[in-house]
Amino acid sequence: MDHADHLDHVISAAAEQGAGNLLRIVLIVGVLGAVFLAWFLLRGYKNDDRGDD
């Protein structure tokens, strides 16, 4: 039975690593989304000084 307990421990450790990858992906997507949102909002503040009045 000792071998089966070891296998359960390995399986649970592998499942925990999946959550780390998911968290890494969520953080990367969040940062990229924040950069895109900042670019989208700030481009409207750009001065358009072409003199087309």
C-alpha positions as CSV (number, residue, x, y, z in Angstrom):
1,M,0.0,0.0,0.0
2,D,3.0,2.3,0.4
3,H,3.5,2.4,-3.3
4,A,-0.2,3.5,-3.9
5,D,0.2,6.3,-1.3
6,H,3.3,7.6,-3.1
7,L,1.4,7.5,-6.5
8,D,-1.5,9.6,-4.9
9,H,1.1,12.1,-3.7
10,V,2.6,12.4,-7.2
11,I,-0.8,12.8,-8.8
12,S,-1.8,15.5,-6.4
13,A,1.5,17.4,-6.8
14,A,1.1,17.3,-10.6
15,A,-2.4,18.7,-10.2
16,E,-1.1,21.6,-8.1
17,Q,1.4,22.5,-10.8
18,G,-1.4,23.0,-13.3
19,A,-2.9,25.8,-11.1
20,G,0.5,27.6,-11.3
21,N,0.4,27.6,-15.1
22,L,-3.2,28.8,-15.1
23,L,-2.3,31.6,-12.7
24,R,0.7,32.6,-14.9
25,I,-1.6,32.7,-18.0
26,V,-4.2,34.8,-16.2
27,L,-1.6,37.3,-15.0
28,I,-0.1,37.6,-18.5
29,V,-3.5,38.1,-20.1
30,G,-4.4,40.6,-17.4
31,V,-1.2,42.7,-18.0
32,L,-1.6,42.6,-21.7
33,G,-5.3,43.6,-21.4
34,A,-4.3,46.5,-19.1
35,V,-1.7,47.7,-21.6
36,F,-4.2,47.5,-24.5
37,L,-6.9,49.3,-22.5
38,A,-4.4,52.1,-21.5
39,W,-3.3,52.5,-25.2
40,F,-7.0,52.6,-26.3
41,L,-8.0,55.2,-23.7
42,L,-4.9,57.4,-24.0
43,R,-4.9,57.6,-27.8
44,G,-8.0,59.7,-27.6
45,Y,-6.0,62.4,-25.7
46,K,-3.5,62.8,-28.4
47,N,-3.5,66.4,-29.8
48,D,-4.5,66.6,-33.4
49,D,-2.8,69.8,-34.5
50,R,-3.3,69.6,-38.2
51,G,-5.0,73.0,-38.5
52,D,-8.1,71.7,-40.2
53,D,-10.4,74.2,-38.4
